[in-house]
Amino acid sequence: MKALILKRYGKSDQLAFADIPQPTIKPDEMLVQVLAAGLNPIDYVIPKGMFKPILKLKLPATMGSDLAGIVVEVGSRVTRFKPGDAVYASIFDLGTGALAEFAVVPESAAAIKPVNLNFVQAASIPMVGLTSWQALKRAHLKPGQKVFISAGSGGIGTFAIQLAKYLGAKVGTTTSTANVNLAERLGADEVVDYKKQEFEKVLHGYDVVLGTIKGDVIEKSLGILNPKSIIVSLIGPLDAAFARARGMNFLMAFVFGLMSAKIIRQAKKRDIEYSFLFVHPDGQQLSEIGKLLDAGHIQPVIDKVFPFEQAKEALAYLEEGRAKGKVVVRIT
């Protein structure tokens, strides 16, 4: 089968198409014909080697995390799915990839594709949906609370704004001048054009911050939060709790603890909690997200769809950072 593989870390030219054997499945897994694969920033970061100490990839490795497709084979212990089912899933951090004609998907990671979405739309959802769901759950977001979601026109931002609004929260976000209307259409109550204003001078009285972009946004967001609030960061710095949760050794926990010591110390001075979130696949959560999508409470936001043979160009386009919503690769 055809797949986009990473040959070795460190250089962008180490991504290449290859004909590889069709994967075999274990008793609790399914073989899925991939019809579309959604791209995420992690997909262009991994080849650079930045996550090499964290992710257990065996090179050469098939790239990609999110997919939508048709089940063609199920393992002997699979009970929730059968051949012919339309499914969607995130297989991030599971040692397999989605940018291929076929993919191995654990039963626990998959959900039935939302009926109201086509395969391209469904493939755009898994990682941003799960990230938003897990982050807002960790933050214990309640109706009436205020949540700040940076980069409101990005992949996570466009989904998280809609989810937070469904949960009854008030939402503040940042975006460029060209995307202010998009953020407002998605439901954001306070939209700061970062080209004209500094969000930390405009927003106040927030209860939750969802950190989605690198830089000093996390530190600046401390000033807009109430005491007893929480920052859930998706981009770091990594903390010792993350190292312990992944079973890393004491040295790694110590290193990650040093990396996050400054922001944790600054947060504690203001009686604010800091937490780093590393998304994990979860088919049951995707099923719940699918209900919101089918009910129309959340709409996919897709910037551009690339054919499979242009998957490398799709990753390069995403890395430019100008996409409104998601970038998707159509496999067939």
C-alpha positions in Angstrom: 0.0 0.0 0.0 1.0 3.6 -0.4 2.0 5.6 2.7 3.8 8.8 3.6 6.7 7.8 5.8 9.3 9.4 8.0 12.7 7.9 7.2 14.7 9.6 9.9 14.5 12.7 12.2 15.9 16.1 11.6 15.3 17.2 8.0 12.2 18.0 6.1 13.3 16.0 3.1 13.1 12.8 5.2 9.4 12.5 4.4 8.6 10.4 1.4 6.0 8.2 -0.2 6.7 4.5 -0.1 5.0 1.2 -1.0 4.9 -0.7 2.3 3.2 -4.0 3.3 -0.5 -3.7 4.3 -0.5 -3.9 8.1 -1.8 -6.8 10.1 -4.1 -6.4 13.0 -4.2 -7.8 16.6 -7.3 -9.2 18.2 -8.4 -5.8 19.6 -7.7 -3.8 16.4 -9.3 -3.1 13.1 -8.0 -2.5 9.6 -9.5 0.7 8.1 -9.4 1.8 4.5 -8.5 5.5 5.0 -10.5 7.9 2.9 -9.3 11.1 4.5 -6.7 12.2 7.0 -6.8 15.4 9.0 -3.5 17.2 9.7 -2.4 18.7 13.0 0.7 20.8 13.9 2.2 17.8 15.7 2.5 16.2 12.2 5.1 18.6 11.0 6.8 18.9 14.3 7.5 15.2 14.8 9.9 14.9 11.8 12.1 17.5 13.3 12.8 15.2 16.3 11.4 17.5 19.0 9.2 14.7 20.3 11.7 11.9 19.9 12.1 11.4 23.7 8.4 11.3 24.2 6.8 9.5 21.3 7.7 5.9 20.7 8.0 5.8 16.9 9.8 3.0 15.1 11.4 4.4 12.0 10.5 4.3 9.2 7.1 5.4 10.5 3.9 6.2 8.7 2.9 9.8 9.4 -0.5 11.2 10.4 -2.8 10.9 13.4 -6.5 11.6 12.3 -8.5 9.5 9.9 -11.9 8.7 8.6 -12.7 5.6 6.6 -14.3 2.2 6.2 -13.6 -0.8 8.4 -12.4 -3.7 6.2 -11.3 -6.2 8.8 -11.8 -6.6 12.6 -9.8 -8.6 15.2 -11.3 -11.5 17.1 -12.0 -9.4 20.2 -13.6 -6.5 18.5 -17.3 -6.2 19.3 -18.3 -2.6 18.6 -17.5 -2.5 14.9 -17.9 -4.7 11.8 -16.6 -4.6 8.2 -18.3 -1.9 6.2 -18.7 0.5 9.2 -17.8 4.1 8.6 -15.5 5.3 11.4 -13.3 8.1 12.5 -10.4 8.1 15.0 -7.2 9.6 16.3 -4.4 7.1 16.4 -1.9 9.7 17.7 0.9 8.2 19.9 -0.2 4.6 19.1 2.8 3.7 17.0 0.9 3.7 13.7 -0.1 6.4 11.1 -3.0 7.7 9.2 -1.4 9.1 6.0 -1.8 5.7 4.2 -4.3 3.8 2.1 -4.9 1.5 5.1 -4.4 2.0 8.9 -4.5 -0.1 12.0 -7.0 1.4 14.5 -7.5 0.0 18.0 -11.2 -0.6 18.8 -10.8 1.7 21.8 -9.7 4.6 19.7 -12.5 4.6 17.1 -16.1 5.8 16.9 -18.8 5.6 14.2 -18.5 8.5 11.8 -21.1 11.3 12.5 -23.9 10.7 10.0 -24.1 14.3 9.0 -20.4 14.6 8.1 -18.7 13.4 5.0 -15.3 11.6 5.3 -13.3 14.8 4.8 -15.2 16.7 7.5 -15.0 13.7 9.9 -11.3 13.4 9.4 -10.9 17.0 10.5 -12.3 16.4 13.9 -10.5 13.7 16.1 -7.5 15.5 17.5 -8.9 19.0 17.8 -12.1 17.5 19.2 -10.4 15.3 21.8 -8.0 18.0 22.8 -10.8 20.5 23.4 -12.9 18.0 25.2 -10.1 16.8 27.4 -8.8 20.3 28.2 -12.2 21.8 29.1 -13.0 18.7 31.2 -9.7 19.1 33.1 -10.5 22.7 33.6 -14.0 21.8 35.0 -15.5 24.5 32.9 -18.9 25.4 34.2 -21.8 27.4 32.6 -21.3 31.1 33.0 -17.6 30.9 33.4 -15.2 32.8 31.1 -12.6 30.9 29.1 -9.8 32.4 27.0 -8.9 30.4 23.9 -6.0 31.8 22.0 -5.8 31.6 18.2 -9.5 31.3 17.7 -9.2 30.8 13.9 -6.9 27.8 14.2 -7.8 24.1 14.2 -8.2 23.8 17.9 -9.6 27.3 18.4 -12.4 26.9 15.9 -13.6 23.7 17.6 -12.9 24.7 21.2 -14.9 28.0 20.9 -17.9 26.0 19.7 -17.6 23.4 22.4 -17.1 26.0 25.2 -20.2 27.9 24.0 -22.2 24.6 24.0 -21.1 24.1 27.6 -22.5 27.5 28.5 -19.3 29.4 28.9 -18.4 32.9 27.7 -15.5 32.9 25.3 -12.7 35.3 24.6 -10.1 34.8 21.8 -7.5 36.3 19.7 -7.2 36.4 15.9 -6.0 38.5 13.0 -8.0 41.2 11.4 -9.1 39.0 8.6 -10.5 36.3 10.9 -12.4 38.4 13.4 -15.8 37.7 11.7 -15.0 34.0 11.7 -14.4 33.9 15.4 -17.6 35.9 16.1 -19.6 33.5 13.9 -18.3 30.6 15.9 -19.7 32.2 19.0 -16.8 34.1 20.6 -18.0 36.8 22.9 -14.8 38.9 23.1 -12.6 38.9 20.0 -9.2 40.7 20.2 -7.5 41.5 17.0 -3.9 40.9 18.0 -2.7 43.1 15.2 -4.3 46.1 16.8 -4.5 45.3 20.6 -2.8 43.3 23.3 -5.3 40.8 24.8 -3.9 41.1 28.3 -4.8 44.8 28.3 -8.4 44.2 27.0 -9.6 41.0 28.7 -10.2 40.5 32.4 -12.2 38.3 34.8 -11.5 34.9 33.2 -11.7 31.5 34.9 -9.9 29.3 32.4 -7.2 29.7 29.8 -6.6 27.2 27.0 -3.1 27.7 25.8 -2.8 26.8 22.1 0.2 28.8 20.7 3.8 29.1 21.6 5.5 32.3 22.9 4.7 34.4 25.9 0.9 34.0 25.7 0.7 31.7 28.7 2.6 34.1 30.9 0.6 37.1 29.7 -2.7 35.3 30.3 -2.0 35.2 34.0 -3.1 38.8 34.1 -6.6 38.2 32.8 -7.4 35.3 35.2 -9.3 35.4 38.5 -7.8 33.7 41.6 -8.6 30.0 41.8 -8.5 29.8 38.0 -6.6 27.3 35.8 -4.4 27.3 32.7 -4.5 24.2 30.6 -1.6 24.4 28.1 -1.4 22.3 25.0 2.0 23.6 23.9 4.1 23.4 27.1 6.1 23.9 29.0 5.9 20.2 29.9 5.6 19.5 33.6 6.6 16.7 36.0 3.1 15.4 36.2 3.2 14.7 32.5 6.4 12.7 32.9 5.0 10.7 35.7 1.8 9.9 33.8 3.8 8.5 30.9 6.0 6.4 33.3 9.2 8.3 32.5 12.2 8.0 34.8 13.1 10.4 37.6 15.5 12.3 35.5 12.9 13.2 32.9 10.4 14.2 35.6 13.1 16.4 37.0 13.9 18.0 33.6 10.2 18.6 32.8 9.8 20.0 36.3 12.6 22.5 35.7 11.0 23.5 32.3 7.7 24.4 34.0 9.0 25.8 37.2 8.8 29.4 36.2 5.2 29.4 35.0 4.1 27.3 37.9 5.8 29.7 40.4 4.2 32.7 38.7 0.8 31.0 38.6 0.9 30.1 42.3 1.6 33.7 43.3 -1.8 34.6 41.8 -3.5 31.4 43.2 -3.8 30.0 39.7 -3.2 26.3 38.7 -1.0 25.4 35.7 -1.5 22.1 33.9 0.0 20.7 30.7 -2.2 18.4 28.6 -1.1 15.8 26.1 -4.1 14.5 24.2 -4.8 10.8 24.1 -7.1 8.8 21.8 -10.5 7.9 23.1 -13.3 6.4 21.1 -15.9 6.9 23.7 -15.2 10.6 23.8 -15.3 10.7 20.0 -18.7 9.1 20.2 -20.0 11.9 22.5 -18.4 14.5 20.2 -20.1 12.9 17.3 -23.5 13.4 18.9 -22.8 17.2 19.1 -21.7 17.2 15.5 -24.8 15.3 14.3 -27.0 17.7 16.3 -25.4 20.7 14.7 -24.0 22.1 17.9 -20.5 22.1 16.4 -19.6 22.6 12.7 -16.3 21.5 11.2 -14.2 24.4 9.9 -12.0 23.3 7.0 -9.5 25.6 5.2 -8.2 23.4 2.4 -8.3 19.9 1.1 -5.2 18.3 -0.6 -5.0 15.1 -2.7 -2.9 12.3 -1.2 -0.1 12.9 -3.6 0.3 16.4 -2.2 0.4 15.4 1.4 3.9 16.9 1.9 2.7 20.2 0.4 -0.3 20.0 2.8 2.0 19.7 5.8 4.1 22.7 4.5 1.0 24.7 4.1 -0.2 24.0 7.6 3.2 24.9 9.0 2.8 28.4 7.5 0.3 29.0 10.2 -2.3 30.8 8.1 -5.0 28.1 7.8 -8.5 28.9 9.0 -9.5 25.8 10.7 -8.3 22.4 9.5 -6.2 21.1 6.6 -7.3 17.6 5.3 -5.7 15.1 2.9 -8.2 13.1 0.8 -6.7 9.7 0.4 -9.0 8.2 -2.3 
